[in-house]
């Protein structure tokens, strides 16, 4: 059913749960999996003349390499094929959601699996969750994996036209 599955990961427990779901679906469908980590240096670091955003960026680059390496090891352990990708938000006029959307289109993803809440708390308060924003703009089905490990709700597969007016 699915041949190209994209999973955004950020090192959070929720994204690890999303990776678990994506690995299962990829293995069952003999699909290619693309884990994606997006480097997003907070814009406030670029606005403050006293700060040097390159230090924060270096931390995100190292974290991205670690998260991607863990995903690759998990893929190899599950015999799932695919290649990871690290992307970077342009501090002027770009965001995580747009990067994920472009990656999904370039990969011809027929499913995106993502956690409902990751490590992007401050942006959630200001701009809304990455999952919610991505779901609203996605042109392919999206599997949302809940953030709470004890939650017994079944994941939902939705596409953008299915959620018109939905509140997540």
N, C-alpha and C positions, 0 to 999 in steps of 0.2 A: 504494500500500500504506500509506504513512504520510502523514498530513495535518497533524499537529502535532508538531514535534520541538523538544524543549527541550535546551539545552546549557549546563551550568554552566561558567563561565570565570573564571579568576583571574589571568590574565597570565603564567602559567607556560608553558613549552614544551609540556608535556603537554596543557594545556587548549587551546593553539593547534592541536595535532594533533587533538584532539577536535572543535574548531570546523571544521577542514578536512573531517573525516568527516561532520559534520552538514551542512555546506554542500553537499557532494556528494550526500548522501541527499535533502536538501530540493530541490535542483535537479532531480534525477532523478525525484522523486515529486511535483513541483509542490506541495511542502508548505510550510506556514508555519513559520518558525524563530524561536525565542525564546531568545536568549542571556541568561543570568542571572548576575549578579555578586552575591555575598553579602558584605556588610560584617560582619566578625567581630572586634570589639575583644577582645583577650585578657582573660579575667576577672580576671587578676592585677592589671590596671591599675585595676579598680574596687575591689579589696580593699585596695590600698595608699593610705592617706590622704594620702601625700605626692605622689602622682601625679595628673595631670589627664587622664582618658581622652579628653577632647574633642580634644586635640591629635592623639592616635593616630587617633581617629575621622576627623578632617579629612584625614589622610594617606590613610586607606582610601577616603574619599569621592572624593578626587582621583584615586587609582589606579583606582577603579571607573569613574569617568567616562572616563578614558583607555582602559581595556580595552574598555569598551562602545563608545566611538567607533571604535576599531579594528575591532571586530566588525561594526558598522554599515557601515563602509567596505567591508569584505570582502563583506558581504551585497549591497551595491549593485553591487560589481564582478562578482558572480556572478549578478545579477538574481534574488536570493532575497528573497521577501517575509517580513515579520515585524517584531516590535518587541522591543527589549531591555528588560530590567527590572533595577533595582538593588534588592536587598532588604537588610534589616539584622537581624542576630541580636539578640534580646532577651537582655541579659546574665543575666537570671534565668530559668532553666528552658527555654532554647531553644538550638538549635545549627544549624549549616550544613545538616546533613542534613534536619532538619525544615523549614527554609525552602525547600530545593529540592523536597521532597516536596509541600509546600503549593502551590508555584508550578506543579509538574507537574499537580496535580489541578485547579487553577484554570484552567489552559491547556488542559485535556483532552488532555494529551500522550499520544500513542500510541507514543512512543519517547523515551527520554532517552539522550543521547550524552555520556559523560564520560570524562575521563582517569583513569588508575589512580592517579596520584600528582601532586599539584600543589604549591602553596606552603604546605601546612599541616603541615609536618614535626613540629613540637612536639606538635600534637594527635594525629598518627599514633602517636607513642610512647605517649601517655597513653590515648587513647580508640579507637584503630584508625582506619584510613583512612576518609575521607569516602565514597569510592567503595564500599568494602566495606559500610559502615553503610547507605548508600542502597540498595544492591543487596538487602540483607536486608529492607528495609521497602517497597520499591517494588511497586506493583500493576500497573505497565506494563513492557514490555520495556526492557532497558538494554543499550546497546552500550558496552562498555569498550574504550578505546583505550589501548594500552600506553605507558609513559612513555619508552621508549628508541627513538630514531629509527631505529637500525639493526636493531631487532628485526623479524624476518620472520614473526612469528606473525599469523595472521588474527584480526581482532576477533571477539569472541563476543557473540551476542545471547542474553541470558538474561532470564528473568522470575523474580520472587521464588520461586514454587513450584519452579523448576528447581534452586535452589541450596540447598535444605534440607541443612544440615550441611556445606556446602562451605567450604573454607578458601581464602581469596584471598591 
